[in-house]
Amino acid sequence: MRKKIFWFALLCTTLFSALLVNATTSHAAEKTYTIGTDITYAPFDFQGSNGQYTGIDIDLIKAIAKEEHMKIQLKPVGFNAAVQAVEANQMDGVIAGMTITNARKQQFDFSDPYYYAGEVMAVAKNSKVKSLSDLRGKKVALKVGTQGAAYAKSLQKKYGFKITEFDQSNDMYNDVITGNSAAAFEDYPVMAYGIQNGIKLKIVTKPAQGGNYGFAVKKGENPELLAKFNKGLKALKKNGQYNKIIAKYLGKSSVAKATATAQKQDNSLWGLVKQNKSALGNGLLQTLYLTIISIVLATIFGVIIGLMQVVPAKWANWTSSTLIYIFRGMPLLVLALFIYIGVPNLTGNKISAFVAGIITLTLNEGAYTAAFVSGGITAVDGGQMEAARSLGLPYGKAMRRVILPQGIKIMIPSFINQFIITLKDTSILSVIGILELTQTGKIIIARNLQGFKVWTIVAIMYIVIITLLTWLSKAVERRINK
Amino acid sequence: MNAVDNNRVVVTDLVKNYGSNEVLKGLNLTVKNNEVVCMIGPSGSGKSTFLRCLNKLEDPTKGKVVVDGFDISDKKTNMNKVRESIGMVFQHFNLFPNLTVLENVMLAPVELKKATKSVAEKEARQLLAEVGLAEKADASPASLSGGQEQRVAIARALAMHPDIMLFDEPTSALDPEMVGDVLDVMKKLAKQGMTMIVVTHEMGFAKEVADRVVFMADGHIMEEGDPQQIFDHPQNPRTQDFLRKVLNA
């Protein structure tokens, strides 16, 4: 038995390393730079109605790459995830409407500024708030880590307001629209673009404490990438392409066109499904991949660790208890960020968000699985093992033929439960930028601002696949219990 | 079968501790081939623990236990091998509920490659017939009465062709009307010459079937002898006291 456990463990380790290696072999040959972008920061970074990412940042970096003959791969993962990925060497650079500040210069090297933007305060259309001094005692919505947030925080003491922070611009806007918060702070071009595209807010202050947007790399890393960006930017400004890009998103005609499309769009539930069917379909597929791979790996991992908990070997019991303690005790969100951002910092090897997500779910769900596997085995009457051993059956055979078949019956409801939890937990992986169903929902909302309807669609999709998974599990349960 | 000197079990100075609690305080016992030994005594005297030390379900703390010529107090002895020739019957039967009656009996011979499936099945059906349960072969253990379950458990132990059978209070968990059937099977076994060590409260069975009766109390063997000697002329005051209580109950 011990030998078998060893081989199982070896198999698992090999599998993991294979995944890791796969994710890191892209170093060879010509260097491809991975660039993180925001996803909900129109007009700089957002998803167009065709599902492609677009915006000033995207067009600019693509034009510069062409100019400088660089190979780049864009990773639209959101501002926070992108910034952290660069810090963790998971990505080479970030372009995400990122304001150049002294604090950020401690961690990043910035390119020459490519855009100047000031911060404005926006309030609901019917709000009576007209100036900063009207904010006393009220709540203000901010987006985590942005220049707008920094600006608002610098004013907080003076004007005496409270702060709520959000990860997504759209959540911040909605908090103001619904009246939870009195105002939001945002970069002027972003806010202006949003309002022209249907966000029900109005700008009440002049752009202030302006900042320069810059392209960033981790401090001391990728100097050649930075140099190429600067050179390319200069060239684009000279040949007029830069102005063309800006005008495409912020010029008068572009705004009119965007407003027209926004009004033309069919925003019924079914209309939204039709418009976004490829994005939603891909998100659903990613969620299913994550779920299926994680369920398989977590079950293998969990059964091994669960068995290690009950075998008569102190070192195995101890190892198992420790693993369960750590991975069950850690919130999934923290574990996901730790593995995606922390592990590359420790090992120097990049891992893709997908692989990090699979590892996260395997460890977390596996720890829960291990707990009920060992519980199920322990629940089998002790006399069963004694009777089996007294017949001369070795421990492994007794386990396999007598104890496990009884234990598994006890465990089945927990297994089904765990499968469903695993499916739902995949949504938490949106924090590391995996484009699964929840992340897809966030991105669609960032574009069309139809939060309620899109979340309804996403919720129904989850319910449907959970129902299917439950049916499948119950069918398997009936067959086993026959 | 390598009992050269005709001794199936030789126990020397057996001590068993649970923490600081000494349960067996230096026991000596020899059981010969074909002998039926009944162990009697008050609850908590260590009878069951003694029995469980003979197939190492309990690890002896000190002393030497030789069963069928194997020194099982030696860590290097392959216990799985030794256990194949020691059948054990438990108070609570411990049939495997995930298997049918027939599969319960066949499991060990097939898993341990003692017989092919078809041979094992033929033998299992024969054993079930001998314990009077031929028609229950395909039933699930859950559908049997306690007495039937215990007879299946005996058949299951016999399927490995053991040299010795250990019985740990085999009738204590049974309704009174079931006890007779189980004891009948055990008597038949004794007549066939099986070496048996039986921990029991059935004084009638001990009197009728045992070649030797061993009385235990407080982790010691207080007295042993043939049934007439123990039941009719007990020497030790503890034995006298115990028998007075159980026989006049």
Chai-1 contact restraints between the chains, C-beta under 6 A:
chainA,res_idxA,chainB,res_idxB,connection_type,confidence,min_distance_angstrom,max_distance_angstrom,comment,restraint_id
A,G383,B,H92,contact,1.0,0.0,6.0,A-B,restraint_1
A,G383,B,N94,contact,1.0,0.0,6.0,A-B,restraint_2
A,Q384,B,N94,contact,1.0,0.0,6.0,A-B,restraint_3
A,E386,B,L57,contact,1.0,0.0,6.0,A-B,restraint_4
A,A387,B,N94,contact,1.0,0.0,6.0,A-B,restraint_5
A,S390,B,N55,contact,1.0,0.0,6.0,A-B,restraint_6
A,S390,B,R83,contact,1.0,0.0,6.0,A-B,restraint_7
A,S390,B,M88,contact,1.0,0.0,6.0,A-B,restraint_8
A,L391,B,A108,contact,1.0,0.0,6.0,A-B,restraint_9
A,G392,B,N80,contact,1.0,0.0,6.0,A-B,restraint_10
A,G392,B,R83,contact,1.0,0.0,6.0,A-B,restraint_11
A,G392,B,E84,contact,1.0,0.0,6.0,A-B,restraint_12
A,G392,B,L112,contact,1.0,0.0,6.0,A-B,restraint_13
A,P394,B,N80,contact,1.0,0.0,6.0,A-B,restraint_14
A,K397,B,E111,contact,1.0,0.0,6.0,A-B,restraint_15
A,V402,B,F96,contact,1.0,0.0,6.0,A-B,restraint_16
A,P405,B,N98,contact,1.0,0.0,6.0,A-B,restraint_17
A,Q406,B,N98,contact,1.0,0.0,6.0,A-B,restraint_18
